[in-house]
């Protein structure tokens, strides 16, 4: 189910981006200025999506405690064990 929700969100974002792009290309402005504005908006959307993806990856890592697994494999202590002094 979550997969289909992600697909809907992605389709909506692509639709919005396409609408903005077509609107800017049709708008009466100088071509070079329009291309610069379009590039700026596309890069903004890409940055937003990259930030969102980074947040999701970090949430996934923390949910499955990959840092603790890496530490255990490197010879550290297990997360649930206490060191004896």
Phi, psi and omega in degrees: 000316181297329179296318180290327176295321178294322179294321179295316179298316179297317178297321179295316179297318178296319178297317178296315180298317179296319178297318178296315180299313180296318179299320180289325180289329179279332184300145180283088176216163179298140185304314182295321179293319179297317180296320178296316179296319180296316179298318181298317180292319179296318179295324177296317178295318179297318178297318180298316180293323179294318178298317180297318179295319179298319178297318181293321178295316179296320178296319178297315180298316182290328179294327181255005174052050179295331178297319179293323178295316179299319180295319179296316180293333180277358178102008177281186180274156175288154183297324184274349183264146175255146180283139174271134181250000000 
